[in-house]
Amino acid sequence: MAEKKKTEPQKNPAAVALGRLGGLKGGTARAKALSKKRRSEIAKKAAAKRWAKRP
């Protein structure tokens, strides 16, 4: 029986580079925009969610 191969569409290298560039900047830019208090609130909320998952 012949195996069918799925071919993934080729990605535009320029679009990939642009998306990666934005992704690399994102977290740093967001952290600069937030106040220390707000960053702390977000971190506490994330930690609570992680700990809530534990059995």
Sequence and secondary structure as in RCSB ss.txt:
>XXXX:A:sequence
MAEKKKTEPQKNPAAVALGRLGGLKGGTARAKALSKKRRSEIAKKAAAKRWAKRP
>XXXX:A:secstr
            HHHHHHHHHHHHHHHHHHHHHS HHHHHHHHHHHHHHHHHT  
